[in-house]
Amino acid sequence: PQIEFEYSLVDIWGGVGLRDEAAMYKESGKQGLTLENLNRLKEGMSYEQAEMLLGTCTEEVDRYTAGGATYVTSAWEDDLGAYLKITFCDGGIYSIYSSGIR
């Protein structure tokens, strides 16, 4: 029973964990366009995971479908001139372009 209970906690955390983790990360002051967060981004990460690190995107640049896959390009920009553009393919990071991130 104890093992099943622990599994249930993990399952529940999987459902609401990302939202809670994002709130805690934002409150920590670590969210935003930083070199540390840029280095945390990995191919295949979801938009929600990227948003947890970077905050809400400032604009959706492009959205299209090609070869049966959906591509969405989102951009983040801050007041200090840092800029990050991420293209997601079917919900996972496909490519990253950045400038001015320190």
C-alpha positions as CSV (number, residue, x, y, z in Angstrom):
1,P,0.0,0.0,0.0
2,Q,2.8,2.5,0.8
3,I,4.3,2.0,-2.6
4,E,1.0,2.5,-4.3
5,F,0.5,5.7,-2.3
6,E,3.8,7.1,-3.4
7,Y,3.0,6.3,-7.0
8,S,-0.3,8.2,-6.6
9,L,1.6,11.2,-5.4
10,V,3.9,11.1,-8.4
11,D,0.8,10.8,-10.7
12,I,-0.9,13.7,-9.1
13,W,2.3,15.8,-9.3
14,G,2.5,15.0,-13.0
15,G,-0.9,16.6,-13.5
16,V,-0.4,19.8,-11.6
17,G,3.3,19.9,-10.9
18,L,4.4,22.0,-13.9
19,R,2.0,24.8,-13.0
20,D,3.2,24.8,-9.4
21,E,6.8,24.5,-10.4
22,A,6.4,27.5,-12.8
23,A,4.9,29.6,-10.0
24,M,7.8,28.7,-7.6
25,Y,10.4,29.4,-10.3
26,K,8.8,32.8,-11.0
27,E,8.7,33.7,-7.3
28,S,12.4,32.7,-7.0
29,G,13.4,35.5,-9.4
30,K,15.2,33.1,-11.7
31,Q,12.6,33.3,-14.5
32,G,13.5,35.3,-17.6
33,L,15.9,35.8,-20.4
34,T,19.2,34.7,-18.8
35,L,22.1,32.7,-20.1
36,E,21.4,30.1,-17.4
37,N,17.9,29.6,-18.6
38,L,19.0,29.6,-22.3
39,N,21.4,26.8,-21.5
40,R,18.5,24.9,-19.8
41,L,16.5,24.8,-23.0
42,K,16.8,21.5,-24.8
43,E,15.5,20.1,-28.1
44,G,12.1,18.5,-27.6
45,M,11.1,20.5,-24.5
46,S,7.5,21.6,-24.5
47,Y,6.3,25.2,-24.8
48,E,5.1,24.9,-21.2
49,Q,8.5,24.0,-20.0
50,A,10.1,26.8,-21.9
51,E,7.6,29.2,-20.6
52,M,8.3,28.1,-17.0
53,L,12.0,29.1,-17.5
54,L,11.4,32.3,-19.6
55,G,8.0,33.6,-18.6
56,T,5.2,34.4,-21.0
57,C,6.3,35.0,-24.6
58,T,6.0,38.5,-25.9
59,E,4.7,37.5,-29.3
60,E,3.8,34.5,-31.5
61,V,5.9,35.1,-34.7
62,D,4.7,32.4,-37.0
63,R,2.5,29.3,-37.2
64,Y,2.3,26.9,-40.1
65,T,1.9,23.2,-41.0
66,A,4.4,21.4,-43.3
67,G,4.8,17.7,-44.0
68,G,2.0,16.9,-41.5
69,A,3.9,18.7,-38.6
70,T,2.8,21.9,-37.0
71,Y,5.4,24.6,-36.4
72,V,4.9,27.5,-34.0
73,T,7.6,30.2,-33.5
74,S,7.4,32.3,-30.3
75,A,9.6,35.2,-29.2
76,W,10.6,36.6,-25.9
77,E,12.2,40.0,-25.5
78,D,13.2,42.0,-22.4
79,D,13.8,45.7,-21.7
80,L,17.6,45.2,-21.8
81,G,17.6,44.1,-25.5
82,A,17.8,40.4,-24.9
83,Y,15.8,38.4,-27.6
84,L,15.0,34.8,-27.9
85,K,13.1,33.0,-30.7
86,I,12.1,29.4,-30.4
87,T,10.4,27.3,-33.0
88,F,8.3,24.4,-31.7
89,C,7.5,21.4,-33.9
90,D,4.4,19.5,-32.7
91,G,4.8,21.1,-29.3
92,G,8.5,20.4,-28.7
93,I,11.5,22.7,-29.2
94,Y,12.9,22.4,-32.7
95,S,15.2,25.4,-33.0
96,I,16.4,28.3,-30.9
97,Y,17.8,31.7,-32.0
98,S,19.0,34.2,-29.4
99,S,20.8,37.5,-29.2
100,G,21.9,39.8,-26.4
101,I,21.3,37.3,-23.6
102,R,23.8,37.6,-20.8
